[in-house]
Amino acid sequence: MPLRDQPDGARQPAPAAPGSRTFAAVFDPRRNALNAIRLLLAVSVIVWHSFPLTGADIGFAPLRQLLSHGGVDGFFTISGYLIVSSWLRAPKVSTFLRARVLRIFPGFWASLLLTAVVVAPLALVLAGVGLPAGYWSDAAAYVGSNAALWVNQYGIAGTPAGVPFPEVWNGSMWTLVWEFFCYLAVLGLGVVGLLHRRHTMVVAFVALTATTLATAYGPVDNYWLTLGSRFGLPFVAGALVYRYRETLVVRGRYLLLAAVVVLASTALPDYRVVSALPLAYLLLGLGALGTRPRLQFRQDLSYGTYIYAFPLQQLLALVGAGALGVPLFALASLVLTLPLAAASWFGLEKPVLRLKDFRRARTVQQAAVADVPAPAPAPPR
């Protein structure tokens, strides 16, 4: 789909040609399967954590790499597509930041509080011991020190204990700060005007691929570079799909080829150097083609599933559920997590997200009131 240059430098896509199979033509923001895919990615994280929590191991290294990294990489990939599109649709700092903060922080804070007030004390009850002295001060420290997304404290007053990951209540939350770093990077590029340039994401992708090669295969050993490329590469891959959505064609055989490339690349020490783009194409293409009503999940339970699963899995491990083996342990984890994820979505996340459009709704309401004609004066009596 060609782009039309605008006088102000903005580039708007021309209408799609009839029968076009590009992402721009196929992807419908209101009718797609991305919520279903994100939920499956969250479930894959539960399955992965079920292996170490039951004392099991995946002997096949490629499968271990795909299962241990693929779920989180998929989240970052989809975020890259959606977040870049969000800024380009509404390039306003306050609007962008409000939407991002409202999506990630309220659920995160609620999870911290629930862990400190309910989950950790329940673990002590299940262990047959009472709250130790200073528990609540340490619980407050857990909430306060982690509230800014950077996880500084994983356990509370020595809990959980007697599990494969002692003194770690949530082994998933640490990735969220890197998600927010990606948001801030998009904001920074957008503010300086680079996000509107089509080749910006190409340069970013090449740079992150080179960094991944240097950290995974080369002599570079740097915390920030390693994790920055680890999360940034799939994010930028998703952003690239969005930026070239007018020319990138979506077809079933190409999706199958992308899946084969992803699976084959897991034999490498870091599969992302080959599969970042194929994985992005695969997930976003499946999301775009998932237009059947059964695949269009109107509710997004993926975030709640991601932030609540690990604490509940720790409780299961504490009561000896690891003896069930990986399949049953993962199933029990899912059964416990999904109701809490649903409560988080309907009770907190969804209501809070309505605040994203508060000003716009207020403006529309005021405009509607202004358009109502004044009542005619009552006739004299």
N, C-alpha and C positions, 0 to 999 in steps of 0.2 A: 504494500500500500504506500504510494508516494506521499511525501510530506510537502506541505505548502508553507513557504517562508512568510512570516508575518512582519509588518513594518517594525514592530517593537522587539523583534528577535525571537518571539515565541514561535514554536513550530507545532502546527496542528495537523493531525492525520486527515487525509482526504477520505471521503466515503469509500467503503470497501466495494470492490468490484463484485458483481453477482457471481456466486459460486466460489468466492475466494476462500482458501483454507488457511490463511495466516492467523496468527494468534489474535491480532486485532479484530479479525472478522469472526473468529470462533469463540473467543472468550467473552462470556457475558458476566459482568460483575455481580448480577443478581441471580444467575442460574449457572452454578458450577459446583464441583465436588470438592473444593478446597477444604471446607470444614470437615468433611468425611476423611480426607487424606491426612489432615493434621491430627485428627483423633487416632487414626491408625499409627501415625508416627509416635504419638504419646504412648500408645499401647506397646509399640516396639521397644520403647525405653523401659517399660515395666518388665517385658520379657527379658531384656538384657540384664537388668538388675536382679532378676530372679536367679540367674546362674550363680554369681558370687554369694548371694544371700542364702542359697541352699548348699553351698560348698561344691557346686558343680563347675565344670569347665567345658568350653567349646574347643574340642581338639583340633578342629579345622580352622586354621588361622584366617583364611579369607572370610569365612562366615563370621568369625569373631570380630574382624574389623568392620564389616558391613553392619552387623547388629549393634556394636558398641558405639559407632559414630553416625550411622546412616539416619537414625531418627532425629537427632539434634541437627545434623546437616540439612535435613529436609525442612525443619522449622525455619532455619536461617535462609534457605533458598526461597521459600514462599514469602517470608518477610521481605527479602530483597525486592521481589516483584511488587508487592503491595505497598511497601513504604515509599519507594521511589515514585510510584504512580500517585501516591497520596500527596507528596510534595508538589509534583508537576501539575496536579489538578488544582491545588490550593496552596500556592507558594507564599504562605504567611507564617511567620515564626510562631506567634501565639497560638494559632489554630493547630499547627503541626505539633507543637510541644504539648498542648492540652490533650490532644488525642492520644499521644504516645504515653504520657504520664497516667492518664485515666485507664489505659488498657493494661498497664503492667504493674503499677504500684498498689492499688487497693487490694487486689487479690493476693499479691505478695505479702503485704502487711497482715492481711487476715490469716494467711497461712502461718506466719511467724507467731501471731497471737494464739492461734488454736494449738499449735505445737507446744508453746510454753505453758498454756493454761490447762489444756486437756490431755494432749497426747503424752507428754513427758510424765505428768503425774499418774496417768493411767499405767504407764510402763512400770512405775514404782509399785503401784498397787498389784499389778500382775506378778511382780517379782517378790511380793510379800514383805515389802519394806515401806516405811513411811517417808514423808518428805524430809530430807536432811536439813540441818540448820543452814540458813542462808540460801535456801532454794529459790525463793521468790526474788531475791536480789540478783541471783545469777540468771533467772528467767527474764527479768527486766533487761539485764545486760544483753542477753541473747536477742531480744527484740530490738533494743536500741542500737546495738553495734552493727546489726545487719540491715537496718531500715533503709539505708541508702543504696541497696542492691549489692554492694560489695560485701560478701560473706566473710566476716572476721571470726565468728564463733559458731561452731557446728554442734556442740553438745551443750547440755544444761545440767549442771551439778553432777557430772559424772555419768549422766544418762545419754544414750542407752548403753547398757552394759550386757555382756554375755551374748553378743551378736557378732557376726563377721565384720561389721563396720562399727566398732565401739565409739561412743561419744560423737556420732554423726547422725543428726536427726534428718537432715535433708541433703542427700548427695546429688540432687538435680539443680538446686537453686543457683549454684555458683555460675551457671552459664548465662543467667538473665542479665547480669551487668554487661556482658559482652554483646548481648542483643541491643541493650540501650546504647552502648558505644557506637554500634552500627547506625542507630537512629541519629545520634549526634553527628556522625560523619556525613550522613545524608543532609542534615540540616546545614552543616558548614559548607558543603559543596553547593547547596542550593542558594545560600545567602550570597556567596561570592559569584554566583552565576555560572559555575562550571557544570552543574547538573543538567542544564539545558543543552550542553554540547554533547553530541551523540558519542564522541570518541572518549569522553572522560571515563566511562565505565570500562572501555577496552583497555585504556592505560592502567586503570586500577586493577583489572583482572590480570594483566600481564605481570604487574609488580607483585601482586599477591601470590601468583603462581611461582614466580622466581623466589620469593621469600619462603614459600612452602618447600621448594626444592632445596634451598640452602639449609633449612632447619631440619628437614626429614632425611636428606641424603648428604648434606655437606657438613662443614665444620661449625656452622653457626649454632650456638646454644644460648638463646636469649628468651626469657620468659615472655616478654611482651611481643616479640616477633613471632614466636611459636604459636601462641594463642591468638594473636591478632590475625595471622594468616589462616589458622585453623578455623576460625569463625568467619573471618572476612571474606574468604574465597567463595564459599557457597552463597553468602549473602550477595556478593557482587555478581555471581553467576545468575542468580534470580533477577537482579536488576538489569543485566544484559539482555535477558529474554524480553523484559518489558521494553527496553529501549529499542530493540530491533523487532518488535512485535508486528510491525507493518509488513515485513518481508519474510519473517520466519514462518515456514509452513508447518502445519500440524497434520501428520498422517500416521495411521496405525503402524505401518511398516517402519517408519522412522522411530516411533516410540519403542518398538521391539528391538531395533538396533541399539538405541540408547540403553535399554535394559541390559543387553548383552555386553556392551562396553563397560557399564557399571560393575557388573558381576565379574568380568574378566580382570578389571583393574584392581580388585580387592586382593589379588596376589602380590601387589606392590606394597612396599612399606607404608606408603601413604597414597591411598587410592584417589585422593582429591586432585592430584596433579594431572590426572587424565580424565576423571569423571565428574568434576565440578559442573561443567556445562551439560554433559549428558544427563546427569541426575536432575539438574534444573529443568531441562527440556522434558524429561520423563514425567516428573511430578506435576509440573505446570500444564503439560499437555494433557495428562490424564484428568486434571482438574477442569481444564477447559472443555474436554469432550464429555465430562460427566454431567450431562444435562437431564438425565432421567430423574423424575421426582424422588425416587428412593435414595438417590445419591446426593440430593441437595439438602444437607442438614441445615436447617434454619438456626439451630442453636449451636454455639461453639463451646463444646465441653473439653477441648484439647488443653487449654491452659490450666484449668482446674485439675484435670487428670495429671498433668505434668508436675504441678507444685504440691499435690497432696499424696501422690502414690508412694514416694519413698518413705515418709514417716509411717504410713500404714504398713508398708512392707517390713519395716523395722519391728513394728509390734508383732507382726506375724512370725518373724524370725525369733522374737523373744519368747513366744509361747511354744516354740518348737515346730512350727509349721514347715520349716525347711526340710523336715523328714518326708514331706509329701512328694518331693521331687519338683523339678522345674515346671512341668505343665500344670499340675494342680496348684502349685504355689502361685504361679502367674495368674491363673484363673481366680483364685481366692483374692489376690491383690486387686484384680480388676473389679470383682464383685464389691469389695469394700470401697474402692476409690470412686467408681462412677456415681453413686448417690451423692457423695460429698462434692464431686465436680459439678453435678447438676445443681446442688444447693448453692455452690459458689457462683455459678453462672446466673441462675434465676434470682438469687437473693442479693447479689452484690455486683458482679461484673456487668450484667446487662443493664440494670438500673443506672449504674454509674456512667456507662457509655452514653446514655442519653444526654449527659451534660456536655458532650462534645459539640452538639448542635444547639446548645442553649441560646446563644446569642442570635444565631440565625433564626431559630424558632420564634424568639422574642421580636426580631425585626419583622418577620413575616406577619406575626400577629398584629403588631403596631400598624403595619402597612394595610392589613385587612380592615382594621378599625378605622383608619384614615379614609379608606375608600367607601365606607358606609355612609350614605347620604344622611344629612341631618334630618330629624323628623320635622314634618311640616307643623307650623304653629297651629295650636288648637283654635278652632273658630270661636269668635267672641260669643258670649252668651247674652 
